[in-house]
Amino acid sequence: MHFQKYPKGVCSKQIDFDLEGNIVKNIHFTGGCNGNLKAISILTDGMTVEEIERKLKGNTCGRRPTSCADQFAIAVREAYDEASNQ
């Protein structure tokens, strides 16, 4: 199932990804730090929602209380919960 999520409080404007059960694939960030977000996309492709949360949730950027990585962890959990409730 494909999801588009809109992060809050960060430079990236949109996160697209697919969920196959609890496996996250085909991750693409729009906006933000291009090189870093490409790396996050490659490194997390094929991980479970739980693995992504464990590694990325709570990560901050500068003085911000969140980051693109943190917003991604939040987005995949939200998407998984939405998909589970259908």
N, C-alpha and C positions, 0 to 999 in steps of 0.2 A: 504494500500500500504506500502511495506517495504522499508526502507531507510537505507543506510550506509553512514555515514559522517565521515570526517577525520579532527578533530580539529587542530587548529594551535596555537603554542606557549604555549602548556600545556603538562602535563605528559601523559594524556590519548591519545591513538593512533587511536581509532575508537569508534564511537557511532552508535549503531543499535537501530532502533525503528520503530514502525508502526504508520501510520496515518490513522484514520477513520474519514473523513471529516476534522475537525480541532481538533480532540481529539487525543492525543498522548498516545500510549500504548506500552507494551512489550519493555521497555527501557533497554539497556545493554551497559555498557562502557567496553572497553578493555584497560587495563593499567590504570595508575593513582592511586589515593588513594582509594583502594578497599572498605573500610568501608564507607567512605564519599560518594562515587559514587553509592554504593548500596542503601544508604539512599536517595540520590537524585532520583534515579530510582523509588523507592517505593513511595516516597512522591509526585512525579509528574505524576505517572501513572494515566491516566484518566483525566488529566487536558487539557484545551484547549491550543492551541499555544499562544494565547494572555495572558492567566494566567501565563504560563511559562516565557514568555518575561517579564511580569510585575514583577515577583518575582526574576528572575535570571539574566536578562540582566544587564550588567555593573558591576557584581560582579568580584572582582579581587582576586588574590592569591599572597600573599607576595608582592614583588616589580613588579610583572608582571602586565601588563595593562589588562589582561584577566584572566579567570579561566576556569576550566572544566564546571562549571555551566553556565558561560557566553557563552562559545562555544556551549553548548547544546541549549541555547536559540537562538543563531544565526542559528544553524543547523535546528531546528524545523521550524523556519520562512522560511529559504531557501527551505526546503522540501515542506512546505505548498504552497509556491509561485510556485515551480516547478509543483506540482500536480494540482494546479489551472489553470495553463497555458496549460494543456494537453487537 
